[in-house]
């Protein structure tokens, strides 16, 4: 199945939400969730998102260029 940007992005908040758990009893769950989130960004989105964004940035449409800039900024904040 080809990658689909909305489906990939919809997974991020779910994966990231576990990173805010501070309960010591949930340490293992936090580690698993954090690892999954980082792996999604690195291994899945990281594989194809840069070329995708470059293509959007070169589009004739200002809307696509704006979407690429927004997405690039959003992903940078998520990786921080």
GITATA-V553042 format. One record per residue. N is the residue number from 1. SS is DSSP state (H for helix, E for strand, L for the rest). Layout:
n = [N | N]
ss = [SS | SS]
This chain:
n = [1 | 2 | 3 | 4 | 5 | 6 | 7 | 8 | 9 | 10 | 11 | 12 | 13 | 14 | 15 | 16 | 17 | 18 | 19 | 20 | 21 | 22 | 23 | 24 | 25 | 26 | 27 | 28 | 29 | 30 | 31 | 32 | 33 | 34 | 35 | 36 | 37 | 38 | 39 | 40 | 41 | 42 | 43 | 44 | 45 | 46 | 47 | 48 | 49 | 50 | 51 | 52 | 53 | 54 | 55 | 56 | 57 | 58 | 59 | 60 | 61 | 62 | 63 | 64 | 65 | 66 | 67 | 68 | 69 | 70 | 71 | 72 | 73 | 74 | 75 | 76 | 77 | 78 | 79 | 80]
ss = [L | L | L | L | H | H | H | H | H | H | H | H | H | H | H | H | H | H | H | H | L | L | L | H | H | H | H | H | H | H | H | H | H | H | H | H | H | H | H | H | H | H | H | H | H | H | H | H | H | H | H | H | H | H | H | H | H | L | L | L | L | H | H | H | H | H | H | H | H | H | H | H | H | H | H | H | H | H | H | L]
